[in-house]
Amino acid sequence: MPHIHIKPGEIDRTASVFIVHVSSKQVLLRLHDKYHILLPPGGHIENYQTAPEAAQAEAKEEVGLDICLWRGNQIFDYKHDGYADILPPIGMNIHFISPEHRHEDHVYFATTQTMEIIEPEGREKSGGCFWLTKETLLAHTGIEERVRQYALKALEILAP
């Protein structure tokens, strides 16, 4: 999805998701085609989506994976008569895309049953998708530290 806010100083909401394949104890990162850095799948939150809905949709759209979001940090899960608690992110951050444009990112952890990546046609392609173990994450010099720490924490929690 393109940026919703285009005026200087406006902030877009995004969701990203660190996906863990539990039995192999690996986490997925993809080489972003535009920024040429390893990141988890993610993207803009559409006006009709909650952040967790966007995280699930982006995982499906970008890498073809059905995921189960980790709910370990959700204290309340009340649903009744048009009210529903929303799964909180494991973390949030704000970062600059350009000097006048920022993203507020909602970060989630999730699991998947398969390691088969399918990058759908007609969508933004990555420069490659990589399943990484804890050892590879620690040794890899091309991963930004913030991404490494989230990925390691996802493995620690979801695939101990």
URFENKA-V527713 format. One record per run of one state. SS is the DSSP state (helix for helix, strand for strand, loop for the rest). FROM is the first residue (numbers start at 1). TO is the last residue. If there is no record, write none. Layout:
ss=(SS;SS)
from=(FROM;FROM)
to=(TO;TO)
This chain:
ss=(loop;strand;loop;strand;loop;strand;loop;strand;loop;helix;loop;strand;loop;strand;loop;strand;loop;strand;loop;strand;loop;strand;loop;helix;loop;helix;loop)
from=(1;11;22;26;32;38;40;41;45;51;64;68;70;79;81;83;85;91;99;101;113;129;133;134;140;145;159)
to=(10;21;25;31;37;39;40;44;50;63;67;69;78;80;82;84;90;98;100;112;128;132;133;139;144;158;160)
